[in-house]
């Protein structure tokens, strides 16, 4: 495993082989954040049939934007279940790909970028803040010095 980048992180001489700190931090944040999102997705699925979830869904459906929409409780539960399943799958993939980033895998960086879209959309159901933070970590892979390190 490469040591995290020290010094200036510039592209001078042997600096290209040293992983920048930003890449190390982003990769580990993606791995850990995605792991927490997987746990959150399972928790969401486990609590879909609870009385607390039912009450909160019914309260949202009773408010003006949704009161006249004709959307029912079971429709919302099904949508939440599907979103949590998508989130769990995407978060599992991003955790694995986040680890691959530490090995300078360019394909992992591209796959993470593609997975960020469904991850963010599905993450609105469970933990929008953590999902956004993982997406920001993925975006950090495309700016200097990470971009230069992946370019070789």
Secondary structure, DSSP 8 states (H G I E B T S, - for coil): ---B--TT--SSGGGGTSB-HHHHHHHHHHHHHHHHHHHHHHHHHHTTTSHHHHHHHHHHHHSHHHHTS---HHHHHHHHHHHHHHHHHHHHHHHHHHHHHTTT-HHHHHHHHHHHHHHHHHHTTT-HHHHHHHHHHHHGGGSTTHHHHHH-
